[in-house]
């Protein structure tokens, strides 16, 4: 399952339901969690597959603060990611 997270506040809830085979995609204000210095980073550290939307990183000036283990995807890769997953849910 692909979990698409839009806000930092939802990360704690998402982490309760995240399975090992699930993927996590951070968009909008949730991109702030990609920094190891962010208090919400621990919520995403447990996920095996973590992606972040490049356009949202750039819009917030956050691209240089993203941890190395997080994969940056553009809009086209975002679409491919949603197609490759059997289900997705937005938070």
C-alpha angles and dihedrals in degrees: 000000000000115000111202109198122194103175136040093231092065095056095084091053093045092051089061092060100035114119124201093253094048125105125221122212119190118205138163111004093350088078088081088073090069092081115091087221094059116101089228094056091091088061091062098035091082093059119097096209117038122171131178129197110248095210091057091048091052093046090056097040090242103121096102092050097058117116116247096242093062118092116224115216132185125221093272092051088047089059091047090050093053091048093049093055121077092220139009136193130194121218 
